[in-house]
Structures are given as C-alpha cells and as structure tokens.
Amino acid sequence: MPSHPQSKIRTEQSVYDLIVIGGGAAGFFGAINLAGINKGARILILEKSTKLLTKVKVSGGGRCNVTHQCISPAELSQHYPRGQKQLKNIFHQFQATGTVAWFKKAWS
Ligand SMILES: Cc1cc2nc3c(=O)[nH]c(=O)nc-3n(C[C@H](O)[C@H](O)[C@H](O)COP(=O)(O)OP(=O)(O)OC[C@H]3O[C@@H](n4cnc5c(N)ncnc54)[C@H](O)[C@@H]3O)c2cc1C
C-alpha cells in the first residue's frame, strides 16, 4: 500500500485542543486566538500546500493592508449585497477597530 504523507502524523498518540485545516489567514487567526487564551493549548495546523499564508503575503500588493477605515457595520455591510444582513450582525461583533486592536495586542 503506498505511503501517504499524512500517514506520518501520529494522531493516535497526539491529543490536540484544536486542529486547523488550512494554513491561511482564518486558520492562523483562530489558532493565535486560542493560544492567546490558553497558553498550553496544543494546536495543529494542516496545510495542503508547501506554503503558509500565501494570500496574506500578496494582499494589498504585498503590503498586507489587512483592514480599512470603515467602522460602521451598517455602512460596511452595504458593500456585500449577497450577505449584507448576515455580515452586518458579524461586523457588530468584530470589524476594523477590533482588527487593529487585535494586531496591537498580538504584537505588543
Ligand atoms: C491578490 C490578492 C490580493 C488581496 N488583497 C487583500 C487586501 O489588500 N486586503 C485584504 O484584507 N484582503 C486581501 N485579499 C484577500 C485575503 O488574502 C483573503 O481574504 C484571505 O487570505 C482569506 O483567508 P482564508 O484563511 O479564509 O483563506 P486562504 O488564505 O485561501 O487560506 C486557506 C488555506 O487552506 C489551505 N487548504 C485548502 N484546502 C485544504 C485542505 N483540504 N487541507 C489542507 N489545507 C487546505 C489552502 O492551501 C490555503 O493555504 C487578497 C487576496 C488576493 C488573492
């Protein structure tokens, strides 16, 4: 039987608090947040490609401008006609000001 690369991960002897599928912005954000509230958390990020955070590196023409200055959930959600209602609720919980605060805290 051919050996699959993932068969080298000995999951039967490893216990993780969080396993993230995909080493992109969302996956790292979730993993870093858990590590922030639980320093001892065991986290595994599984990435299918050989590169992590590829899109983050190219975002904003390579400058990684990961947020903006529109802080009104109502105004911001208008830019997403197909998910306006759902995103408006989400933006009330986390949006640009939260993003800036998150980066300040993470790198302080
Ligand atoms: C050219 C470009 C410019 C951009 N500019 C900006 C910008 O200026 N500002 C901004 O805020 N956003 C920008 N974005 C958007 C931003 O990069 C994305 O919204 C963000 O990276 C999405 O993050 P994600 O984690 O949801 O998905 P992704 O970054 O796509 O990450 C998903 C990861 O999961 C991996 N994966 C998928 N399936 C599997 C699997 N089955 N098993 C294991 N791994 C898997 C993928 O290989 C990938 O690494 C830009 C995007 C592009 C392409």
The ligand as a Gaussian input file, in Angstrom:
#p B3LYP/6-31G(d) Opt

LIG

0 1
 C       -4.200000      39.036000      -4.968000
 C       -4.959000      39.171000      -3.679000
 C       -4.946000      40.400000      -3.017000
 C       -5.643000      40.557000      -1.837000
 N       -5.587000      41.761000      -1.185000
 C       -6.171000      41.927000       0.012000
 C       -6.052000      43.137000       0.766000
 O       -5.411000      44.070000       0.327000
 N       -6.671000      43.225000       1.985000
 C       -7.379000      42.174000       2.488000
 O       -7.907000      42.290000       3.598000
 N       -7.527000      41.013000       1.810000
 C       -6.945000      40.858000       0.605000
 N       -7.075000      39.680000      -0.079000
 C       -7.938000      38.665000       0.464000
 C       -7.290000      37.880000       1.603000
 O       -5.982000      37.498000       1.211000
 C       -8.177000      36.667000       1.846000
 O       -9.477000      37.132000       2.197000
 C       -7.680000      35.803000       2.993000
 O       -6.357000      35.401000       2.767000
 C       -8.593000      34.587000       3.106000
 O       -8.113000      33.822000       4.163000
 P       -8.644000      32.356000       4.411000
 O       -7.883000      31.795000       5.559000
 O      -10.139000      32.388000       4.502000
 O       -8.353000      31.551000       3.069000
 P       -6.913000      31.238000       2.367000
 O       -5.944000      32.374000       2.542000
 O       -7.280000      30.825000       0.981000
 O       -6.382000      30.011000       3.184000
 C       -6.895000      28.710000       3.072000
 C       -5.734000      27.737000       3.186000
 O       -6.254000      26.432000       3.300000
 C       -5.496000      25.559000       2.504000
 N       -6.347000      24.411000       2.222000
 C       -7.446000      24.385000       1.436000
 N       -7.986000      23.153000       1.457000
 C       -7.208000      22.419000       2.277000
 C       -7.268000      21.066000       2.712000
 N       -8.230000      20.239000       2.292000
 N       -6.325000      20.605000       3.566000
 C       -5.335000      21.444000       3.995000
 N       -5.227000      22.733000       3.608000
 C       -6.170000      23.222000       2.767000
 C       -5.094000      26.391000       1.296000
 O       -3.967000      25.872000       0.639000
 C       -4.809000      27.748000       1.976000
 O       -3.457000      27.854000       2.397000
 C       -6.378000      39.483000      -1.283000
 C       -6.374000      38.242000      -1.942000
 C       -5.680000      38.082000      -3.120000
 C       -5.695000      36.727000      -3.816000

